[in-house]
Amino acid sequence: LLLVFSVLQAVGQCVPDSTIPSTPGIYPDPLVPAQGCEFYDEVITFSFPRDTTTVFAGQTITVDFISFRVDSIVGLPAGLSWECNLMPDCNYVVHPDSSQNDTVGCIRLFGTPTAPATYSISVVGTATVDLFGNPNANPFTFDEFFVVTPCAFEGDCYSLNLSSNCEPSVLEVANYIPSNGKEGFAYDWGLMGRGGF
C-alpha cells in the first residue's frame, strides 16, 4: 500500500521546467489565462535566489538563504486548487555549495474556475536566511495577476459568453441563424431556470 500511495503521489506532482533562465522569478510570467468554465491545468516554475543583501547593525551584508517554504496561495478563484512538487510541506532547501540549481521548484494550478475576472493572487511563504550561523525565518509574499476569461458556450446555432456569474452579469449572445431581412423571423430567449437558458 505504501508503494501504491507513493506512486499515486508522484503522478500528481508537477515537474519544474528545466529550460527556464537562471534569473530568480516565476515562469511563465504573466501567468497563462484560464478559460472560464473549462478545466485548467498549468505548471508554474519558479526559481528562488540563493542569497540576498540586507542592512544589519548599520552595515550592508550579503546573507545566504537556507530554505524557502510555500505556505499558501491566497486569492485563487473558486474552483482552482494548487500543489507543489515537494508535497506535503513545499519546503525548498538551499545548499550553498551545490553546483545544481536546487532553488527551482514548481506549482501546479488545476481545476475549473467559473467566475471570470482578473484576480490578484499572492504566494505566501517563509524564507529562512543564515544570519551569522543562526537561522532567521522571514515571511514573504509574491503578488501576481491571474485572468479568468469569460465562460463560452457554443451550440449549432448560437454562442454565449458569460462575463461573470454574479449580479449584475453580462451575457453576450451571438446568433448563427440570421433573418437576412425575412419577415416572420423571430428569436425567443427565455430563462429556463436559475443560471440557464
Salt bridges, closest charged atoms under 4 A:
ASP41 OD1 - ARG108 NE 2.87
ASP71 OD1 - ARG69 NE 2.52
GLU83 OE2 - ARG108 NH1 3.13
ASP102 OD1 - ARG50 NH1 2.80
